[in-house]
Amino acid sequence: MFGNATTSLNKIQRLFKIHQMILNNNRPKADEIAKELKCGIRTVYKDIQELYNMGAPLTYEGRYGGYFYSPDAAPWRFPYVDDMLANNLQMLSAAKLLLTYFDNTPFYEEIEKVLNNVCKIQADSPLLSRIALAPTTNTTRPINTTIWSQICNVITKNHVIRFRYQNNHWDPDLEKSSLHVEPYQLLIDEGKSLLFGYLREKKAVRLYDINDMYDIIDTNIPFKLPENYEFKNHTGKSHFGAFTRYAERKYKIAFYEDAVPDVKLGNWADDQEFIDDVDEQGYERTVVTFSSAQDMRVLDWVFKNKAYAKPLAPESLVTRWKYNVSVMAKMAGYRVKVDYSLLDKADKLERTGK
C-alpha cells in the first residue's frame, strides 16, 4: 500500500520520527510507520535495521504487536539530535528569539512545547545553553491574562470590541471616550503586546498597548475581516516594527563610513534601493531610497546611526531631524538657537504627505 509513497524527510529525520513513535509506547507496526512518515514499507524496514545497527534495544512483538524498546535494556538516547540541531542553528536561534517575544504572555508555555517538538530539542542538549540571545531592555511586559483572553475571544469571533484607553496620544480627543475597534491582529514588538485594528470613531487603523486598555466589552457586533487586514500591509512597504501613521511616502537617507556595511545588509523595505555616490562636499556615501508609513521609526533609525546618517527626503523627516539635532547641540553646551516652530512645520508636512 505504501510501496510507492514518497517523503520529504531525510534519513536522520525518519529515524528520529520512528524513535519518537516507539518512545510514545504505541508499539507501531511497519505499515503504521510507513503511513506516518509517508514513505515506502521497504524504507521503513531499512530504517529499523539502521536503528538496530545504532544500538537501539528494539524488540518486535508478534503478529498483533509492534516495535518497542526492551524494558530490561538501559535507556537509549537517539545519537543524532544535537547533530541535527548543529546543522540548523538558524532554526534554534529563531526558536529562542520567538520564545523571548512571548515571555510574560499567556501563550509562552504552549509555544515552548510546540517549538521543542518541532526543533526536537532535548532537555539535556548542550546546545540549549550554548546558543543564547544577548540581553535586551525590551523584555515583554507581563500581560493581564483576563484582558488577553477577552481580546483573543473577540478576535476569533470577528466581533467589534469596546474599551477605554489610557495615554491616547494619537487620538487625545477620545481619551475619555469608549472606543469601538474591529480587532485585526495581536502584535508583539519591543517588549509591548499590541492590538492592531480599525477604530470606527476615526475610520482608520490604530495600534493599542494591551496593558493600557480597560473596561473591555465584547459588543457582539460582527464585522467582516478585510483582505489586507495584516499589519504588514499598513507600513508602506518598510519593516520598522509595530508603528504606522500617515500615508506611504518616499524616503531618502544618506549613510556614511561605519554605517554603510550594516545598512547594505539590512532588509529595510520591500522596494529599497542603494546608490553609492559622492555628496556635494566630496564625501563618499550610500543613499538608500524606500517607501514607508513609519515616519517616527525611520527617524529613530537615522539617530541610531549617529553622525553617519543624514536624511534627504521627505521634507517632514528632514525638518524633524534638524529640530532634534539643534536641541541636542544646545544640550551639549553649544550656542545654538532652537527654532521650536520646526515641530509644527514637521507636523503639518507629515499630515499633508510631504
Buried (B, 14 or more C-beta within 10 A) or exposed (E): EBEEBEBEBEEBBBBBBBBBBBEEEBBBBBEBBBBBBEBBBEBBEEBBEBBEEBEBBBBEEEEEEBBBBEEEEEEBEBEBBBEBBBEEEEBBEEBBEBBBBBEEBBBBEEBBEEBBEEBBBBEEBEBBEEBEEEEEEEEBBEBBEEBBEBBBBBBEBBBBBBBBBEEBEBBEEBEEEEBBBBBBBBBBBBBBBBBBBBBBBEEEBBBBBBBBBEEBBBBEBEBEEEEEBEBEBBBBBBBBBBBBBBEBBEBBBBBBEEBBEEBEEEEBBEEBEBEEEEEEEEEEBBBBBBBBBBBBBBBEBBEEBEEBBBBBBBBBBBBBBBBBBBBEEEEEEEEBEBEEEBBEBBEEBBEEEB
